[in-house]
Amino acid sequence: MNHNEGRKYFRMKDACSSVGVEAHVIRFWEKEFPQLQFRKNASGHRMFSRENIQCLQDIKQLLHVEGLTIEGARKKLSEKPQSSVQQVSVECNHEHLKSMVGETKKMVEDLIKSLDST
């Protein structure tokens, strides 16, 4: 995927060539591994982030190289700690949501005050 270094999301074809599996394999893994959560574009096509592709590569390693069963690979992946990038992203999203809730609460309080004064 060197020619796609600047891209944030990739299509199924790119994911397949990067991981080295067919599209039907990825669609099957999507049903078996809750860690795989893809975005879909407006036309419903799966869009893969770099983290998704890394997860697919991890799954392939566990199943095809280490010889684990689906259940064994699922368990091993669930034990794997989140990457620091994923953790920072989760923390940022949490802080953003807290901020939005605070702003919404303030707006509702201001609206109630304005209704009470009329």
C-alpha positions as CSV (number, residue, x, y, z in Angstrom):
1,M,0.0,0.0,0.0
2,N,3.0,2.3,-0.5
3,H,1.2,4.3,-3.2
4,N,-1.7,4.9,-0.7
5,E,0.3,6.2,2.2
6,G,-1.7,9.5,2.4
7,R,-5.1,7.8,2.4
8,K,-7.1,7.4,5.6
9,Y,-9.4,4.7,4.3
10,F,-9.1,1.9,1.8
11,R,-11.4,-0.2,-0.4
12,M,-11.9,-3.9,-0.2
13,K,-9.5,-4.5,-3.1
14,D,-6.7,-2.6,-1.3
15,A,-7.3,-4.5,1.9
16,C,-7.3,-7.9,0.1
17,S,-4.0,-7.1,-1.6
18,S,-2.5,-5.8,1.6
19,V,-3.5,-8.8,3.7
20,G,-3.2,-11.4,1.0
21,V,-6.6,-12.9,1.2
22,E,-9.8,-12.9,-0.9
23,A,-12.7,-10.6,-0.2
24,H,-15.0,-13.5,0.9
25,V,-12.4,-14.4,3.6
26,I,-12.6,-10.8,5.0
27,R,-16.4,-10.8,4.9
28,F,-16.4,-14.1,6.8
29,W,-13.9,-12.8,9.4
30,E,-16.1,-9.7,9.8
31,K,-18.8,-11.9,11.1
32,E,-16.5,-13.9,13.4
33,F,-14.3,-11.2,14.9
34,P,-16.0,-8.3,16.8
35,Q,-12.8,-6.4,16.6
36,L,-13.4,-5.8,12.9
37,Q,-15.7,-2.8,12.6
38,F,-15.6,-1.2,9.2
39,R,-17.0,2.1,8.0
40,K,-19.3,2.0,5.1
41,N,-19.4,4.7,2.5
42,A,-22.6,6.2,1.1
43,S,-23.0,3.4,-1.3
44,G,-22.6,0.8,1.4
45,H,-19.1,-0.4,0.5
46,R,-16.7,-1.3,3.3
47,M,-13.9,1.2,4.0
48,F,-10.9,0.0,5.9
49,S,-8.7,2.1,8.2
50,R,-5.1,1.3,8.7
51,E,-6.1,-0.2,12.1
52,N,-8.6,-2.4,10.3
53,I,-5.9,-3.7,8.0
54,Q,-3.5,-4.3,10.8
55,C,-6.3,-6.3,12.6
56,L,-6.9,-8.3,9.4
57,Q,-3.1,-9.0,9.2
58,D,-3.1,-10.1,12.9
59,I,-6.1,-12.5,12.2
60,K,-4.3,-14.0,9.2
61,Q,-1.2,-14.5,11.3
62,L,-3.1,-16.2,14.1
63,L,-5.2,-18.4,11.7
64,H,-2.9,-19.2,8.8
65,V,0.6,-19.1,10.4
66,E,0.0,-20.0,14.1
67,G,-2.7,-22.4,13.2
68,L,-5.2,-21.3,15.8
69,T,-8.9,-22.0,15.5
70,I,-11.4,-19.1,15.0
71,E,-12.3,-19.3,18.7
72,G,-8.6,-19.4,19.7
73,A,-7.8,-16.4,17.5
74,R,-10.8,-14.5,18.8
75,K,-9.7,-15.1,22.4
76,K,-6.1,-14.1,21.7
77,L,-7.2,-10.9,20.0
78,S,-9.6,-10.0,22.8
79,E,-6.6,-10.3,25.2
80,K,-4.5,-8.0,23.1
81,P,-4.2,-4.5,24.6
82,Q,-5.4,-1.6,22.6
83,S,-2.7,0.2,20.7
84,S,-1.7,3.5,22.2
85,V,-3.1,5.2,19.1
86,Q,-6.5,3.5,19.6
87,Q,-6.4,4.4,23.3
88,V,-5.6,8.1,22.7
89,S,-8.4,8.1,20.1
90,V,-10.9,6.7,22.6
91,E,-9.8,9.1,25.3
92,C,-10.1,12.1,22.9
93,N,-13.6,10.9,21.8
94,H,-14.6,10.6,25.4
95,E,-13.4,14.1,26.3
96,H,-15.2,15.5,23.2
97,L,-18.4,13.8,24.2
98,K,-18.1,15.2,27.7
99,S,-17.6,18.6,26.3
100,M,-20.6,18.3,24.0
101,V,-22.8,17.1,26.9
102,G,-21.7,20.1,29.0
103,E,-22.5,22.5,26.2
104,T,-25.9,21.0,25.6
105,K,-26.7,21.1,29.3
106,K,-25.8,24.8,29.4
107,M,-27.9,25.5,26.3
108,V,-30.9,23.7,27.9
109,E,-30.5,25.6,31.2
110,D,-30.3,28.9,29.3
111,L,-33.4,28.0,27.3
112,I,-35.3,27.2,30.5
113,K,-34.2,30.5,32.1
114,S,-35.4,32.4,29.0
115,L,-38.8,30.6,29.0
116,D,-39.2,31.3,32.8
117,S,-38.6,35.0,32.3
118,T,-41.3,35.3,29.7
